[in-house]
Amino acid sequence: MHSIVAKKPGGVNVLQKIDFELPDLKPNDVLIKNHSIGVNFIDIYFREGLYPWPHEQNLVLGSEGAGEIEAVGENVENFKVGDRVAYAQANNAYSTHRVIDENLVVSIPDSISYEIAASAILKGLTVKYLVLDSFKLESHHKVLFHAAAGGVGLIAGQWINSIGCHLIGTAGSDHKCSIATSNGYAKMINYTNQKFLSEVQATTNNEGVDVVYDSVGQDTMSDSFKCLKKHGTVVSFGQSSGIYKSLQMSDLMTGSLHLTRPTLFHFYADHKWLLQSSSMLFEMIDTKKIEFKNITEYKLEEVAQAHIDIESRKTTGSVILKT
Ligand SMILES: NC(=O)c1ccc[n+]([C@@H]2O[C@H](COP(=O)([O-])OP(=O)(O)OC[C@H]3O[C@@H](n4cnc5c(N)ncnc54)[C@H](OP(=O)(O)O)[C@@H]3O)[C@@H](O)[C@H]2O)c1
């Protein structure tokens, strides 16, 4: 059994492979042999130390995975050895094996591969709360979604399209724009060479959109507010370009605007929400409303390269590690 740990916060050079012995299972724990592990931008925030570490050294990164149960604690009720499962939980996933409380795990239907489950469970549940819980989208809404060709972005495109909204996206290259277009976005803006604010105003007859989903942060947030209709909402859910630090309350006064800054793990901790939302997500996948045509695979030991590629904006769609 081995894991990839970050020895201390820093660049990819802090990542190291270490062997470990199986710890004793607590009564409610299950032992999962990971088959596929999702790589997410949050792993980079943790690796760099932007998000605080739970302890000082040797943090096993990775927050999303799928695999098979190999052992169960004495009080485990809902799972048995051999069950196919997935989980999304901050850290401890970059590992051949993982011990986790049974309440943080969901069963995967037989129709869904480990690769898809590890691409979907964190990012897909994020999209679920973004479009139905943080802001309840309805078909008449106009929506702007930044970083549309990324892991979360391609799932969001398909989910929001299935609701019937008018969906505008941004991405950093023409190639990414064309991938996003085939994943549900009606209009794409290449924000490397076009100003997304003026493009959104032109497409909406200067009306603006009802909601902007912004995970880019520093580079986009100021204009994201300006893209809104009166009473519109910014859902800020990440900061891939850095933290936006210039917010003034008066920025919201320009249109009686709303702002929310949600995080998946607050939803995920509600077990009823987790069961309902994961079943909704798997149903969307089963019925092909959401497809995963852009999964890039690396070996677990190649995770440093995966981080380099995500940070340098090379990747599209979901990135996974194979054990
Ligand atoms: N709050 C939550 O619950 C939650 C949960 C999951 C994910 N997230 C957030 O959602 C976002 C997307 O996550 P993901 O894992 O699917 O990543 P991703 O979208 O696949 O990758 C991030 C994308 O951000 C864009 N970007 C813009 N400026 C960038 C910069 N300076 N450096 C790097 N990337 C930049 C790039 O797309 P372009 O080249 O097209 O600009 C890049 O591909 C992240 O911000 C993540 O933290 C939040």
The ligand as an SDF file (V2000), in Angstrom:
LIG
                    3D

 48 52  0  0  0  0  0  0  0  0999 V2000
  -16.5430   25.3900   -3.7490 N   0  0  0  0  0  0  0  0  0  0  0  0
  -16.6710   24.1280   -4.1170 C   0  0  0  0  0  0  0  0  0  0  0  0
  -17.4600   23.3750   -3.5270 O   0  0  0  0  0  0  0  0  0  0  0  0
  -15.8880   23.6100   -5.2700 C   0  0  0  0  0  0  0  0  0  0  0  0
  -15.9270   22.2570   -5.6080 C   0  0  0  0  0  0  0  0  0  0  0  0
  -15.2330   21.8220   -6.7440 C   0  0  0  0  0  0  0  0  0  0  0  0
  -14.4850   22.7260   -7.4800 C   0  0  0  0  0  0  0  0  0  0  0  0
  -14.4400   24.0200   -7.0790 N   0  0  0  0  0  0  0  0  0  0  0  0
  -13.6820   25.0240   -7.8450 C   0  0  0  0  0  0  0  0  0  0  0  0
  -14.1330   24.9490   -9.1830 O   0  0  0  0  0  0  0  0  0  0  0  0
  -13.0670   25.3140  -10.0500 C   0  0  0  0  0  0  0  0  0  0  0  0
  -12.9180   24.2600  -11.1210 C   0  0  0  0  0  0  0  0  0  0  0  0
  -12.3790   23.0930  -10.5220 O   0  0  0  0  0  0  0  0  0  0  0  0
  -11.8060   21.9190  -11.4220 P   0  0  0  0  0  0  0  0  0  0  0  0
  -11.1490   20.9800  -10.4900 O   0  0  0  0  0  0  0  0  0  0  0  0
  -12.8810   21.4360  -12.3210 O   0  0  0  0  0  0  0  0  0  0  0  0
  -10.6760   22.6570  -12.2570 O   0  0  0  0  0  0  0  0  0  0  0  0
  -10.6450   23.0230  -13.8200 P   0  0  0  0  0  0  0  0  0  0  0  0
  -11.8270   23.8940  -14.1140 O   0  0  0  0  0  0  0  0  0  0  0  0
  -10.4910   21.7830  -14.6110 O   0  0  0  0  0  0  0  0  0  0  0  0
   -9.3260   23.8660  -13.9230 O   0  0  0  0  0  0  0  0  0  0  0  0
   -9.3280   25.2180  -13.5600 C   0  0  0  0  0  0  0  0  0  0  0  0
   -9.5380   26.1130  -14.7770 C   0  0  0  0  0  0  0  0  0  0  0  0
   -9.5360   27.4590  -14.3190 O   0  0  0  0  0  0  0  0  0  0  0  0
   -9.1840   28.2860  -15.4010 C   0  0  0  0  0  0  0  0  0  0  0  0
   -8.2230   29.3180  -15.0020 N   0  0  0  0  0  0  0  0  0  0  0  0
   -8.4220   30.6420  -15.1740 C   0  0  0  0  0  0  0  0  0  0  0  0
   -7.3640   31.3190  -14.7260 N   0  0  0  0  0  0  0  0  0  0  0  0
   -6.4670   30.4290  -14.2780 C   0  0  0  0  0  0  0  0  0  0  0  0
   -5.1630   30.5390  -13.7200 C   0  0  0  0  0  0  0  0  0  0  0  0
   -4.5620   31.7170  -13.5310 N   0  0  0  0  0  0  0  0  0  0  0  0
   -4.5140   29.4040  -13.3670 N   0  0  0  0  0  0  0  0  0  0  0  0
   -5.0850   28.2010  -13.5490 C   0  0  0  0  0  0  0  0  0  0  0  0
   -6.3410   28.0310  -14.0870 N   0  0  0  0  0  0  0  0  0  0  0  0
   -7.0150   29.1390  -14.4280 C   0  0  0  0  0  0  0  0  0  0  0  0
   -8.5520   27.3800  -16.4900 C   0  0  0  0  0  0  0  0  0  0  0  0
   -9.4850   27.2800  -17.5790 O   0  0  0  0  0  0  0  0  0  0  0  0
   -9.3510   28.3410  -18.7960 P   0  0  0  0  0  0  0  0  0  0  0  0
   -7.9890   28.1500  -19.3890 O   0  0  0  0  0  0  0  0  0  0  0  0
  -10.4470   27.9780  -19.6980 O   0  0  0  0  0  0  0  0  0  0  0  0
   -9.4960   29.6970  -18.1800 O   0  0  0  0  0  0  0  0  0  0  0  0
   -8.4120   26.0440  -15.8000 C   0  0  0  0  0  0  0  0  0  0  0  0
   -8.5350   24.9800  -16.7000 O   0  0  0  0  0  0  0  0  0  0  0  0
  -11.8320   25.5390   -9.1660 C   0  0  0  0  0  0  0  0  0  0  0  0
  -11.7010   26.9010   -8.8720 O   0  0  0  0  0  0  0  0  0  0  0  0
  -12.1910   24.7610   -7.9150 C   0  0  0  0  0  0  0  0  0  0  0  0
  -11.5510   25.2220   -6.7830 O   0  0  0  0  0  0  0  0  0  0  0  0
  -15.1130   24.4710   -5.9880 C   0  0  0  0  0  0  0  0  0  0  0  0
  1  2  1  0
  2  3  2  0
  2  4  1  0
  4  5  1  0
  4 48  2  0
  5  6  2  0
  6  7  1  0
  7  8  2  0
  8  9  1  0
  8 48  1  0
  9 10  1  0
  9 46  1  0
 10 11  1  0
 11 12  1  0
 11 44  1  0
 12 13  1  0
 13 14  1  0
 14 15  2  0
 14 16  1  0
 14 17  1  0
 17 18  1  0
 18 19  2  0
 18 20  1  0
 18 21  1  0
 21 22  1  0
 22 23  1  0
 23 24  1  0
 23 42  1  0
 24 25  1  0
 25 26  1  0
 25 36  1  0
 26 27  1  0
 26 35  1  0
 27 28  2  0
 28 29  1  0
 29 30  1  0
 29 35  2  0
 30 31  1  0
 30 32  2  0
 32 33  1  0
 33 34  2  0
 34 35  1  0
 36 37  1  0
 36 42  1  0
 37 38  1  0
 38 39  2  0
 38 40  1  0
 38 41  1  0
 42 43  1  0
 44 45  1  0
 44 46  1  0
 46 47  1  0
M  CHG  2   8   1  16  -1
M  END
$$$$
